[in-house]
Amino acid sequence: MTWLRTLRQLRRQGRRWPIPFLALVTEHRRRAGRSDFAGCEGTRDLQLASDERSIRLARMILPRSTVLEFGLGMGKLGAHLPPSCEYREYDLVSRSSGTLVVDLNSRPLPSIEQVDFAVLGGVLEYVIDVPSLVSHLHNVCDRIVASYVPAKSGRLWDSVKRRGKGWVNDYTTDELCATFLRSGFLIVQTEEWQGQTLFSFKKQHVRQVEVSDRVDHGRD
């Protein structure tokens, strides 16, 4: 599409469209269920995947763990993991010979090998269906470490600005934690950093929705 090629060219040149226009492009893509390949090909967003955030996320990972990172960006996390960790990387586009390509907005989600930790640093904002992704990861890993910039509840302009950045969802911190809980992950640690919240979630053997269903059936 001509407008998509133009958008890619402007991003490579470091130029920006007005926020309302970018918001409309993102909303169109979100409704179509497509990932932002144009933004992923650039370097601006990769600069935001800072070394410091990777260090902080790595601190939430236990030694001797198998670690799978989604959206590795500049690949900072692997260098900061605890000793004896085994590291694997997935991303929307190939960034190195070791990168496995996966689109988290494509359905059905692909089969993923079992690991101890899944890491989603600077990724959740770009995922259209977060509940289905987290539910899928319940069968893949024991823990999830993630970052997220919480939305400001009920503020229209905040949603427009988020779409202008290419973000496709608007969870508050409580809403995001509730989403993970319903999919079977209990929050065990949080840390605030530069407007982002860093999370560590641990898998429960019984999902919250299953508990709710059992309670409801017991009342019948």
PyMOL commands that set and color helices and strands:
alter all, ss='L'
color gray80, all
select helices_A, chain A and resi 2-12+19-32+37-41+44-48+51-58+77-80+124-126+130-137+156-164+173-182+208-219
alter helices_A, ss='H'
color red, helices_A
select strands_A, chain A and resi 66-70+86-91+99-101+115-120+141-148+185-193+196-203
alter strands_A, ss='S'
color yellow, strands_A
deselect
rebuild
show_as cartoon
